[in-house]
């Protein structure tokens, strides 16, 4: 199959592109490289023994997107492209709505122009807001506590409206919990611009000496150790979920919504201790105030993905940390500058 992947040079995108190539698909990546590095795709080609085609294009550039679609002639689109930092979204909400929401509308319009009607969308557990219970099921009430989460929720509503109006579309909405880890080779992994916004890359950068200490935002949550509890999922398990979902969508039109998580909650302090075991060293941390927009408990019920896609996460917390540490240790400064 011919698959167009937006944001395919990014963290989750590059791992998914690798699995797509290894599965025999032809892959075209559309990425403006604002928060990614083409070196990731070069290493993906090295690991896969074959390369994806890269178009350095912003999805809001209509002419450039038409050119990419004309060249690629894709059978389906996997849509990763988007801004994803909760704190940044609170400071710059309009940037998030333009890039994430308007960008997705522009992508859907390009797909319609080129008669491509199979889409797999990268959503987020943030659409559940502050959940009323855990584990979280797909039919829980939807809300959001920050502009990043609202942008994902808006896109989901757009996709549901699109499918109601045009049922010949085949659309998958995958709600990720907390992707972590790296490919077991240590060749590709998470390389955030500037200070990491997510926990594990921050912890690994402290472990490797790039940062002085981990800030733990909130130690008074109603959780066993007072720190926030999340569902951390290995990025390769997450990428595999995309291949399973893509196979499901290609069977025929419909609307699929699935959680992708492990179903197990891990606290911030538990994650730090697991990384200490992986790195073989202590990791300094300091407790500080809660961060706006964060919630106490968030972990998935992944039963629907198991039932419909035949998918379950197979890598445990120690594997996540071992792979994340291998990536950081072997690439202490991330990918080399382009």
C-alpha positions as CSV (number, residue, x, y, z in Angstrom):
1,X,0.0,0.0,0.0
2,X,1.0,3.6,-0.5
3,X,0.8,5.5,2.8
4,X,1.2,9.3,3.3
5,X,2.4,10.2,6.8
6,X,2.2,13.7,8.0
7,X,4.7,14.5,10.8
8,X,6.6,11.3,9.9
9,X,10.0,12.7,10.9
10,X,8.8,13.2,14.4
11,X,9.1,10.9,17.4
12,X,6.0,8.7,17.0
13,X,6.0,9.3,13.3
14,X,9.5,8.0,12.6
15,X,8.9,4.8,14.6
16,X,5.6,4.2,12.7
17,X,7.3,4.9,9.4
18,X,9.9,2.3,10.3
19,X,7.3,-0.4,10.9
20,X,5.4,0.6,7.8
21,X,8.5,0.2,5.7
22,X,9.4,-3.2,7.3
23,X,5.8,-4.3,6.6
24,X,6.4,-3.6,2.8
25,X,4.4,-0.4,2.4
26,X,5.5,2.5,0.2
27,X,5.8,5.6,2.5
28,X,5.8,9.3,1.7
29,X,6.4,11.7,4.6
30,X,5.1,15.2,4.7
31,X,6.8,17.2,7.5
32,X,7.8,20.9,7.9
33,X,10.6,19.8,10.3
34,X,9.6,22.5,12.8
35,X,9.9,19.9,15.7
36,X,11.7,17.1,14.0
37,X,14.9,16.2,12.2
38,X,15.5,14.6,8.8
39,X,18.3,12.5,10.4
40,X,15.5,10.4,12.0
41,X,14.3,9.3,8.5
42,X,17.9,8.7,7.3
43,X,18.3,6.3,10.3
44,X,14.9,4.7,9.6
45,X,16.1,3.9,6.1
46,X,19.2,2.4,7.5
47,X,17.2,0.2,9.9
48,X,14.6,-0.8,7.3
49,X,16.9,-1.3,4.4
50,X,14.7,1.0,2.3
51,X,13.7,4.7,2.5
52,X,10.6,6.8,2.8
53,X,10.2,9.8,0.5
54,X,10.3,13.2,2.4
55,X,8.4,16.3,1.3
56,X,9.5,19.2,3.5
57,X,6.0,20.8,3.4
58,X,3.7,22.5,5.9
59,X,0.2,21.0,5.8
60,X,-1.3,24.5,5.6
61,X,0.5,25.1,2.2
62,X,-2.3,24.0,-0.2
63,X,-0.2,24.0,-3.4
64,X,2.7,22.0,-1.8
65,X,0.2,19.5,-0.4
66,X,-1.4,19.1,-3.8
67,X,2.0,18.4,-5.3
68,X,2.8,15.8,-2.5
69,X,-0.5,14.0,-3.1
70,X,-0.1,14.0,-6.8
71,X,3.3,12.4,-6.5
72,X,2.4,10.0,-3.7
73,X,-1.0,8.8,-5.0
74,X,-1.6,7.4,-1.5
75,X,-4.2,4.8,-0.5
76,X,-4.4,6.2,3.1
77,X,-3.1,9.0,5.3
78,X,-1.7,8.7,8.9
79,X,-1.9,12.2,10.5
80,X,0.7,12.9,13.2
81,X,1.6,16.5,12.3
82,X,0.8,18.9,15.2
83,X,2.0,20.9,18.1
84,X,1.8,18.9,21.4
85,X,3.1,20.7,24.5
86,X,0.4,21.4,27.1
87,X,2.2,24.3,28.8
88,X,3.1,26.0,25.5
89,X,-0.6,25.6,24.4
90,X,-1.7,27.6,27.5
91,X,0.7,30.4,26.6
92,X,0.0,30.3,22.8
93,X,-3.5,29.0,22.2
94,X,-4.0,30.6,18.8
95,X,-0.9,29.0,17.4
96,X,-2.2,25.6,18.5
97,X,-5.6,26.1,17.0
98,X,-4.1,27.3,13.7
99,X,-1.5,24.6,13.4
100,X,-3.5,21.6,14.7
101,X,-7.2,22.4,13.8
102,X,-6.8,24.5,10.7
103,X,-3.9,22.3,9.6
104,X,-6.2,19.2,9.8
105,X,-9.0,20.9,7.9
106,X,-6.5,21.8,5.2
107,X,-5.3,18.1,5.1
108,X,-8.9,16.8,4.8
109,X,-9.6,19.2,2.0
110,X,-6.4,18.0,0.2
111,X,-7.5,14.4,0.7
112,X,-11.0,15.2,-0.7
113,X,-9.4,16.9,-3.8
114,X,-7.3,13.8,-4.4
115,X,-10.1,11.3,-3.5
116,X,-8.2,9.7,-0.6
117,X,-10.7,8.9,2.1
118,X,-8.9,6.7,4.6
119,X,-7.4,8.6,7.5
120,X,-5.8,7.5,10.8
121,X,-5.6,10.4,13.3
122,X,-3.2,10.9,16.2
123,X,-5.5,12.0,19.1
124,X,-4.7,12.0,22.8
125,X,-6.0,11.0,26.2
126,X,-6.2,14.7,27.0
127,X,-9.7,14.6,25.3
128,X,-11.0,13.0,28.5
129,X,-10.1,16.1,30.5
130,X,-10.0,15.3,34.2
131,X,-11.6,11.8,34.0
132,X,-14.4,11.0,36.5
133,X,-13.0,7.4,36.9
134,X,-10.2,5.2,35.8
135,X,-9.5,3.1,33.8
136,X,-10.8,5.2,31.0
137,X,-13.2,3.8,28.4
138,X,-13.7,5.3,24.9
139,X,-17.3,6.3,25.7
140,X,-16.4,8.4,28.7
141,X,-17.5,12.1,28.6
142,X,-15.1,14.2,26.6
143,X,-13.7,17.6,27.7
144,X,-10.3,19.3,27.9
145,X,-8.3,21.2,30.5
146,X,-5.9,23.0,28.1
147,X,-5.8,24.3,24.5
148,X,-3.7,21.4,23.3
149,X,-6.4,19.0,24.5
150,X,-9.1,21.2,23.1
151,X,-7.4,21.2,19.7
152,X,-7.5,17.4,19.6
153,X,-11.1,17.3,20.8
154,X,-12.1,19.8,18.1
155,X,-10.4,17.7,15.4
156,X,-12.2,14.6,16.7
157,X,-15.5,16.5,16.4
158,X,-14.6,17.6,12.8
159,X,-13.8,14.0,11.9
160,X,-17.1,12.7,13.4
161,X,-19.0,15.4,11.5
162,X,-17.2,14.5,8.3
163,X,-18.0,10.8,8.6
164,X,-21.7,11.6,9.3
165,X,-21.8,13.7,6.2
166,X,-19.7,11.3,4.0
167,X,-20.0,7.7,5.3
168,X,-17.8,6.4,2.5
169,X,-14.8,7.7,4.5
170,X,-12.8,5.3,6.7
171,X,-11.5,7.2,9.7
172,X,-9.6,6.0,12.8
173,X,-9.1,8.1,15.9
174,X,-6.4,6.7,18.2
175,X,-6.3,8.2,21.6
176,X,-2.7,7.9,22.9
177,X,-1.8,7.8,26.5
178,X,1.9,8.7,27.3
179,X,4.3,7.5,24.6
180,X,7.9,6.8,25.9
181,X,10.9,4.8,25.1
182,X,12.8,4.4,21.8
183,X,13.6,1.8,19.2
184,X,15.7,-1.1,20.7
185,X,18.6,-0.3,18.3
186,X,19.1,3.1,20.0
187,X,19.2,4.7,16.6
188,X,15.9,6.6,16.7
189,X,14.1,8.1,19.7
190,X,12.6,11.3,21.2
191,X,14.6,14.5,20.5
192,X,12.6,17.5,21.7
193,X,13.5,21.0,20.8
194,X,14.7,22.9,23.8
195,X,13.6,21.8,27.3
196,X,11.5,18.6,27.1
197,X,7.9,19.1,27.9
198,X,7.3,15.4,28.7
199,X,8.5,13.5,31.8
200,X,10.7,10.7,30.4
201,X,12.9,12.7,28.0
202,X,13.5,15.2,30.8
203,X,14.5,12.4,33.2
204,X,16.9,10.9,30.6
205,X,18.5,14.2,30.0
206,X,19.1,14.6,33.7
207,X,20.5,11.1,33.8
208,X,22.9,11.9,31.0
209,X,24.0,15.2,32.5
210,X,22.3,17.7,30.2
211,X,19.9,19.0,32.9
212,X,20.5,19.3,36.7
213,X,17.4,17.8,38.2
214,X,13.8,16.6,37.4
215,X,11.0,19.0,38.5
216,X,8.1,16.9,39.9
217,X,5.0,19.0,39.4
218,X,2.7,18.3,42.3
219,X,3.3,15.9,45.3
220,X,-0.1,16.3,46.9
221,X,-2.4,14.5,44.4
222,X,-4.8,11.8,45.8
223,X,-2.4,9.0,44.5
224,X,-0.3,6.5,46.5
225,X,2.8,8.6,46.5
226,X,1.2,12.0,45.9
227,X,2.6,12.4,42.3
228,X,0.6,12.2,39.1
229,X,-0.2,8.8,37.7
230,X,-0.1,8.2,33.9
231,X,-0.4,5.3,31.5
232,X,3.1,5.1,29.8
233,X,3.2,3.1,26.5
234,X,6.3,2.1,24.6
235,X,6.5,4.0,21.3
236,X,7.1,0.8,19.3
237,X,3.9,-0.7,20.8
238,X,2.2,2.5,19.9
239,X,3.5,2.3,16.3
240,X,2.4,-1.3,16.0
241,X,-1.1,-0.1,17.1
242,X,-1.1,2.1,14.0
243,X,-0.4,-0.7,11.7
244,X,-3.2,-2.8,13.2
245,X,-5.6,0.1,13.0
246,X,-4.6,0.8,9.4
247,X,-5.3,-2.8,8.4
248,X,-8.7,-2.5,10.1
249,X,-9.6,0.8,8.3
250,X,-8.6,-0.7,4.9
251,X,-11.3,-3.4,5.2
252,X,-14.0,-0.8,4.4
253,X,-15.5,2.5,5.5
254,X,-16.4,3.3,9.1
255,X,-15.4,5.3,12.1
256,X,-13.0,3.7,14.7
257,X,-12.1,5.2,18.0
258,X,-9.6,3.3,20.3
259,X,-7.5,4.0,23.3
260,X,-3.8,3.0,22.9
261,X,-2.4,2.4,26.4
262,X,-1.2,-0.4,28.7
263,X,-4.1,-0.1,31.2
264,X,-1.6,0.3,34.1
265,X,-0.9,3.5,36.0
266,X,2.6,4.6,36.9
267,X,3.4,7.6,39.1
268,X,6.0,10.2,38.4
269,X,8.3,8.9,41.2
270,X,7.9,5.3,40.0
271,X,9.0,6.3,36.6
272,X,12.0,8.2,38.0
273,X,13.0,5.1,40.1
274,X,12.6,2.8,37.0
275,X,14.9,5.1,35.0
276,X,17.5,5.0,37.9
277,X,17.5,1.2,37.6
278,X,18.0,1.4,33.8
279,X,20.8,4.0,34.0
280,X,22.4,2.5,37.0
281,X,22.6,5.9,38.8
282,X,20.6,8.1,41.0
283,X,18.6,10.9,39.4
284,X,18.1,14.1,41.4
285,X,14.6,15.5,41.6
286,X,12.8,18.3,43.3
287,X,9.1,18.6,44.3
288,X,7.3,21.7,43.1
289,X,3.8,23.1,42.7
290,X,1.2,21.5,40.4
291,X,1.3,22.5,36.8
292,X,-1.9,24.1,35.3
293,X,-3.9,21.7,33.2
294,X,-2.5,18.5,34.7
295,X,-4.8,15.8,36.3
296,X,-4.1,13.4,39.1
297,X,-4.9,10.0,37.5
298,X,-5.1,9.0,33.8
299,X,-4.8,5.5,32.5
300,X,-6.6,3.5,29.8
301,X,-8.9,0.6,29.4
302,X,-7.4,-0.8,26.2
303,X,-10.0,-3.5,25.8
304,X,-11.5,-2.1,22.6
305,X,-8.1,-2.1,20.8
306,X,-7.6,-5.7,21.9
307,X,-11.0,-6.8,20.7
308,X,-11.2,-5.0,17.4
309,X,-7.5,-4.7,16.4
310,X,-6.0,-7.7,18.1
311,X,-3.5,-5.3,19.7
312,X,-2.0,-5.2,23.2
313,X,1.0,-3.4,24.5
314,X,3.7,-5.9,25.2
315,X,6.7,-3.9,26.6
316,X,6.8,-3.2,30.3
317,X,8.1,-0.2,32.3
318,X,11.6,-1.6,32.6
319,X,11.8,-2.1,28.8
320,X,10.5,1.4,28.2
321,X,13.2,2.9,30.4
322,X,16.0,0.6,29.1
323,X,15.3,1.6,25.5
324,X,14.9,5.3,26.4
325,X,18.2,5.2,28.3
326,X,20.0,3.4,25.4
327,X,18.8,6.1,23.0
328,X,19.9,9.0,25.3
329,X,23.2,7.4,26.2
330,X,24.2,6.8,22.6
331,X,22.8,10.2,21.4
332,X,23.4,12.5,24.4
333,X,22.6,15.6,22.3
334,X,19.9,14.0,20.3
335,X,20.1,13.9,16.5
336,X,23.0,16.0,15.0
337,X,21.9,19.4,13.7
338,X,20.5,19.3,10.1
